[in-house]
């Protein structure tokens, strides 16, 4: 799989730009702040319907514009597919596949498989659990796009259930009683258990498949200095298996146990939205114990493991390394270059071309404010 062309209209700093790309390595070179990351962020948005930099769509639209458009021509197995996304802050985005509109934007998921490693990925190691849950769920959707619907259904249920619990909490706070009608809570419990069991089972299966790739990638990046491992940390307890009926019943049982606490706190305390991904080096957790270099290596190993897992599934994703070589020492740079040099399509951004190992210096694109130009071949 590779992106043959990307066109941006009113996306971030670009009023309009078209970039033709080739398979193999390409390097986007430019000073900090000129728009290199904006370009790969647009590709990431097509792949995940999300930005790795911001939580809302508003910053993605160029100042003064009402909407932004991202178009990608994607080649896979010899066939080209045009994907178009219109981003409209405050309203539902619109999408097209092959120039035909789709009912929901998430129907384009799977058209572009992409793995992006960026400086923000250090938060996978040092940040809050929501960063690691997002990593798992994005990879889950990349492997099996149907999980986009599962995740959306689960999020909707949690939102509705929280609204009901919040109403009960506020009523109780101003002198109401718990006898207020909560009959619909049992209905939302059933929905949460069903969708939550599906999401939880998917994550458990994913972590089991991902674990060996994380260990292998860390060993390669860190040159054998330490052993990295991952494990799914579920609030339901240890030893869970991806048995969906069993997980559904376990969630229902835990919801019943926590009913009083949830009403008292006005929020949902049970479900996969409370879980985490445990990262360890040897016998110690990465967070709080790993050095800066080790943390970078673990974050990189998580992305490389995702890339290798997709390849093992028969999906050749586009790989993006966004301004990461400046953060790595010479040894890690060379080892990373060796690991990714055979990628079907590799996009590298950098401010200093010399930071990029020679093996990855393919086509060069010079990026200036609002413009991208392919440099003549050397």
C-alpha positions, 0 to 999 in steps of 0.5 A: 500500500502507498499514497500516490497523491495527497491534496490539501485544501484549507488544512492547517497552514495550507491554502491548497497543495498537491504532493505526488509521492512514490513508493519507498522512502521520501524525506520532507525537509524544512525548518520547524513550523513550516508545515511538514507535520501538517502534511503527515497529520492529514494522512493520519486523519484519513487513516484514523479520523483523528489527529495525533496532535489535537483533540478537536477538529477546529485547529485543522481548518485554516484560519478564516475557512469554513472547512478543510478537505483532504484527498488521497489517491491510495494504491493497494494491490495494483488498484487505486482508490480516491478517498476524500474527507471534508472536515467541518468543525461543529458539524458532521464531517463528510467523506467520499470513497471513489467519488461516491459519498458514504453515509458515515465517515468511518466507512473509509477506515481501512482504505489507508493503513498507516503507522505514525511515530512522532515525538508526541508518542513519548506520552504512550509511555509517560502519559495517562492511560487514555493515551495507551487505550487510544493506541490499542483502539486505533490499532484494533480498528486498523486491523479490523475496521468493524471495531470503529462501530464497536468503539462508537457504540460503547462510547455512546453508551458510556455517555448516555449512562453518565448523563443518567448517573449525573442527573441522579447525583445532582438530584441527591446533592440538592436533597432528593432521594435515591428512590428517583426512577432509575429503571433505565439504568439497567437497560444501559447496563445491558448495552454497556456489558454487550459492547464493552465485552466486544471491545474488551475481547478485541483488546485482549486478542490484540495485546496477545498478538502484539506482545511478541512484536513489542519484545522483538522491536525493543530488542532490535532498537535497544540492541539487546539492553533489556527486555520489554513486555506488555500486558492488558491491565483490566479493572475486572482483574487478571487472567481474563480471556477473550470469551465474550459471553463470560466478559459480558457477564463479568461486566454485569456482575461488576456493574451491580457491585459498583451501583451505589458508588456510581450513583454517589459519584455520578459517573460510570466506574466499570468498563474498558474505558477504565483499563490500561496497557501495562508496559514493563522493562524487565521486572519494573514498570516503564513509567517512573523507572525507565530513562529518557532513552529507554522511554523513547525506545519503548515508544518506538517499539510500540509503533514498530510492533504495530507496523510489524503486526499489520504486515504479519496480517498481510496489510502493508501499511504506510510508515511515517517517522515525524521528526524522530531522528533528531531525538535518537542517538546515532546507534538508535538511528542506524538500527531504526533505519535498518528495521524500516528500510524495506517499507513499501512507503516510508515518509520521514520529516526532518529539519536537518537532512543529515539527521536521516540515515543514508539508507532512508534518503530517497525522494526529497521534498522541500517544505516552505510555508504553504508549499511543498516542492519535490527536489530534483534527483541528485 
